[in-house]
Amino acid sequence: MAKDKVKKAAAEPKGRKVTLKMARKAVKVTAAGRRRLDLSNMGIATFPKCIASALCDVDELDLSRNALRKLPDAIANFTGLTWLDLHSNQLDALPPAIGKLTQLHSLDLSNNHLTAAGLPPELGLLSGLRKLNLGLNFLSYAPHFLCALRELRELGLFNNKLNKEPAHLLHLPKMLKLNLADNPLPLPPGPDPPPPHPDLLLVNQSHLCLTCRERCHTHQEKIHERASAPTRHHTLSHTNTHAAHSGLTRLHTPSHTNTHTHTANTQHSKTQILTPNSVAQE
C-alpha cells in the first residue's frame, strides 16, 4: 500500500500549489466590469480543486502559461464563464465537460499538445463562441463538429499539421477571419506565364557594346521608375523579374517599346483567409 502511494505521488505532475486564499487575491475586476480570476504564469501543473467550487462564479478565467496536462470534469462548474484562456500549457485533450460552458464567447487553446482526436464533439455545443484559437497545436484536420459554432467570427488554426484546407468552415455565416498560416497545405496553382513577346530579345549583357549597354540601362531605369510609381492595381512584370535574376538584358525592336505585363487582381471575399503567402500568425 505504501509503495502504491509513492508511485501515485511520483506520477502526479509537480508544480505550484494554489490555495483558496491565493486564488481569492487573484480575482480582479476588468475595465468592462467583469470578474477575472488570473492564475496565469504561476507554474501550476494540476488544476486547482479549490477554485472549482468556491470561485466558479467568475466571468473570466486565465490559466495560460502554466504546465497543465489535463482539465478536470469540474470545469463544467464554471457555467457563467464568457472568456477562458488556456494557451501555453501541455494539454493533449479536452474533457467532454467543456461543452457545458455555453456562455463562452472566447476560448484560447493555442500552444498546447492538442490533436484532432483530443477535441471532443461537445466542443460544438458552445453555441455562443465567437473566437476560438487552436493555433500552435498538432491538428491534422479540422473536425466537422466545429461547423456547429454558428456565431464564430475568428478561428486560429495556424502552425498545425493541416494538409487540406478546411473548406467546410468557410461557410460559417459569421466567419470573418480564418488563420491557416504555417500549415503543410498544398500551394495554390500560380498564374500562367505571359506569352513570349514577338519582338523581345534576351541577350547576355557581356555581348553588348558599351553604347548599347548604356542605352539598355537607361531604358531599364525608366521601366523601374514607372513600376515604382503608385498604381491602382498591383502589377507584376514577369519578364523584368526573369532578366534581373539571370543577368540578361531585354531588347525591343524599334517597332515596339511597350513592356508586356501581367496584372494580378485579388478577389476579396467575406472571410479573410490568412496563409503563409498573406500574413504571419495571428
C-alpha positions in Angstrom: 0.0 0.0 0.0 2.8 2.4 0.9 4.5 1.6 -2.4 1.3 2.4 -4.3 1.1 5.8 -2.6 4.7 6.6 -3.5 4.1 5.6 -7.2 1.0 7.8 -7.3 2.8 10.7 -5.9 5.6 10.3 -8.4 3.2 10.1 -11.3 1.5 13.4 -10.4 3.0 16.4 -12.1 4.9 18.7 -9.9 4.0 22.3 -9.8 3.0 25.2 -7.6 0.0 24.5 -5.3 -2.7 27.2 -5.3 -4.6 27.7 -2.1 -8.0 29.3 -1.9 -6.6 32.3 -0.2 -4.1 32.8 -3.1 -6.9 32.4 -5.6 -9.2 34.9 -4.0 -6.4 37.5 -4.1 -6.0 36.8 -7.8 -9.6 37.9 -8.7 -9.6 41.2 -10.4 -12.3 43.4 -12.0 -11.6 44.2 -15.7 -12.3 47.6 -17.3 -15.5 46.1 -18.6 -16.7 45.3 -15.1 -16.1 41.5 -15.3 -14.6 39.4 -12.5 -11.4 37.7 -13.8 -9.5 35.0 -12.0 -6.0 35.4 -13.2 -3.8 32.4 -12.4 -1.5 32.8 -15.4 2.2 32.1 -15.4 2.3 30.6 -11.9 3.9 27.2 -12.6 0.6 25.3 -12.0 0.7 21.7 -13.1 -2.6 20.5 -11.7 -6.0 22.3 -11.9 -6.7 23.9 -8.5 -9.6 22.0 -7.0 -10.4 24.8 -4.6 -11.5 27.2 -7.4 -13.9 24.7 -8.9 -16.4 25.2 -6.0 -15.5 28.5 -4.3 -14.7 30.6 -7.3 -16.7 29.0 -10.1 -18.9 32.1 -10.4 -16.2 34.3 -12.0 -16.8 35.7 -15.5 -13.3 35.1 -16.9 -10.6 32.5 -16.1 -6.9 32.8 -17.1 -4.8 29.7 -16.7 -2.4 30.5 -19.5 1.4 29.9 -19.4 1.3 27.1 -16.9 2.0 23.4 -17.1 -1.5 21.9 -17.1 -1.7 18.5 -18.7 -5.4 17.9 -18.3 -8.7 19.7 -17.4 -10.9 18.0 -14.8 -14.7 17.5 -15.3 -15.1 20.1 -12.7 -14.5 22.7 -15.4 -18.3 22.3 -16.0 -18.9 24.2 -12.7 -17.9 27.5 -14.4 -21.2 27.8 -16.2 -21.1 31.6 -16.3 -17.6 31.9 -18.0 -17.6 34.1 -21.1 -13.7 34.1 -21.5 -11.3 31.2 -20.9 -7.6 31.4 -21.7 -5.6 28.1 -21.6 -2.9 28.9 -24.0 0.7 27.7 -23.5 0.1 24.7 -21.4 0.6 20.9 -22.0 -3.0 19.9 -22.8 -3.3 17.0 -25.2 -7.1 16.5 -24.9 -10.2 18.3 -23.5 -12.9 16.7 -21.4 -16.4 16.4 -22.8 -17.4 18.7 -19.8 -16.1 21.6 -21.8 -19.4 21.6 -23.7 -21.2 22.8 -20.5 -19.6 26.3 -20.8 -22.3 27.5 -23.1 -21.8 31.2 -22.2 -18.3 31.3 -23.6 -17.5 33.9 -26.2 -13.7 33.5 -26.3 -11.6 30.3 -25.9 -7.9 30.2 -26.4 -6.3 26.8 -26.6 -3.2 27.7 -28.6 0.3 26.4 -27.9 -0.7 23.1 -26.4 -0.3 19.5 -27.5 -3.8 19.1 -28.9 -4.7 16.7 -31.7 -7.9 16.4 -33.6 -8.7 13.3 -31.7 -8.3 15.2 -28.4 -11.1 17.6 -29.3 -14.4 16.3 -28.0 -17.6 16.7 -30.1 -19.1 18.5 -27.2 -16.9 21.5 -28.2 -19.6 22.1 -30.9 -22.1 22.8 -28.1 -20.5 26.2 -27.4 -23.1 27.9 -29.5 -22.2 31.4 -28.4 -18.5 31.1 -29.1 -17.2 34.0 -31.3 -13.4 33.5 -31.1 -11.6 30.2 -31.0 -7.8 29.9 -31.1 -6.4 26.4 -31.8 -3.1 27.6 -33.3 0.3 26.0 -32.4 -1.1 22.5 -31.8 -0.9 19.2 -33.7 -4.2 19.1 -35.6 -4.1 17.1 -38.8 -7.6 18.2 -39.7 -10.4 20.4 -38.5 -13.2 18.4 -37.0 -16.6 18.8 -38.8 -18.4 19.5 -35.5 -16.8 22.9 -35.5 -19.4 23.8 -38.1 -21.9 23.9 -35.3 -20.3 27.1 -34.0 -22.6 29.4 -35.9 -21.5 32.5 -34.0 -17.8 32.0 -34.7 -16.1 35.2 -36.1 -12.4 34.2 -35.7 -10.7 30.9 -35.9 -7.0 30.3 -35.5 -5.6 27.1 -37.0 -2.1 28.4 -37.7 1.0 26.3 -37.0 -0.7 22.9 -37.1 -0.4 19.8 -39.3 -3.3 20.6 -41.7 -2.6 19.2 -45.2 -6.0 20.2 -46.5 -7.9 23.4 -46.4 -11.0 23.1 -44.1 -13.5 24.2 -46.8 -16.4 23.2 -44.5 -15.5 26.1 -42.2 -15.6 28.7 -44.9 -19.4 28.5 -44.9 -20.0 29.6 -41.3 -22.4 32.5 -41.6 -20.4 35.0 -39.4 -16.8 33.9 -40.0 -14.6 36.9 -40.7 -11.1 35.6 -40.1 -9.6 32.1 -40.6 -5.8 31.9 -39.9 -4.3 28.8 -41.7 -0.7 30.1 -41.8 2.3 27.8 -41.4 0.5 24.5 -42.2 1.7 22.0 -44.8 -1.1 22.9 -47.2 -0.6 22.4 -50.9 0.2 25.7 -52.7 -2.5 27.0 -55.0 -1.6 27.0 -58.7 0.1 30.2 -59.8 -0.9 32.3 -62.8 0.1 31.1 -66.2 3.3 32.8 -67.5 2.6 35.5 -70.2 3.1 34.5 -73.8 6.5 35.4 -75.3 6.7 38.9 -76.8 7.3 38.6 -80.6 9.8 41.4 -80.6 11.5 40.8 -77.2 15.1 39.5 -77.2 17.1 38.5 -74.2 20.9 38.7 -74.5 23.7 38.5 -72.1 25.0 42.0 -71.2 28.6 40.9 -71.8 27.7 40.5 -75.5 26.7 44.2 -75.9 28.9 47.1 -76.8 29.3 49.9 -74.2 26.9 52.2 -76.1 24.2 49.6 -76.3 24.7 48.6 -72.7 24.2 52.2 -71.5 21.1 52.6 -73.6 19.7 49.4 -72.1 20.5 50.5 -68.6 18.7 53.8 -69.2 15.7 52.0 -70.6 15.6 49.7 -67.6 15.8 52.7 -65.1 12.7 54.2 -66.8 10.9 50.9 -66.5 11.7 50.7 -62.8 10.6 54.3 -62.3 7.2 53.6 -63.9 6.9 50.3 -61.9 7.6 52.1 -58.6 5.0 54.8 -59.2 1.7 54.2 -57.3 -0.9 52.5 -59.3 -4.5 51.4 -58.7 -3.7 47.7 -59.2 -0.6 45.7 -58.3 1.3 44.8 -61.5 3.8 42.1 -61.8 6.3 42.1 -64.7 7.4 38.6 -65.3 9.9 39.5 -68.0 11.7 42.1 -65.8 12.0 39.6 -62.9 13.5 37.0 -65.1 16.0 39.4 -66.6 17.1 40.7 -63.2 17.9 37.2 -61.9 19.5 35.8 -65.0 21.9 38.7 -65.9 20.0 39.2 -69.2 19.1 42.4 -70.9 15.7 42.8 -72.6 15.8 44.4 -76.0 12.9 45.7 -78.2 12.9 46.1 -81.9 12.3 49.7 -82.9 8.7 48.9 -83.8 7.7 48.0 -80.2 8.6 49.9 -77.0 5.8 48.8 -74.6 6.6 46.4 -71.7 4.5 43.2 -71.6 3.0 42.9 -68.2 0.6 40.8 -66.3 -1.9 42.3 -63.8 -2.7 40.2 -60.7 -6.2 41.1 -59.5 -7.2 40.0 -56.0 -10.7 38.9 -55.3 -12.0 39.8 -51.8 -14.4 37.6 -50.1 -16.3 37.9 -46.8 -13.9 35.6 -45.0 -10.3 36.7 -44.6 -8.2 33.6 -45.1 -4.7 34.0 -43.7 -2.0 31.8 -45.2 1.8 31.9 -45.3 1.6 33.9 -48.5 -0.6 36.6 -47.0 0.3 37.2 -43.4 2.0 35.5 -40.5 0.3 34.1 -37.4 -2.5 35.9 -35.7 
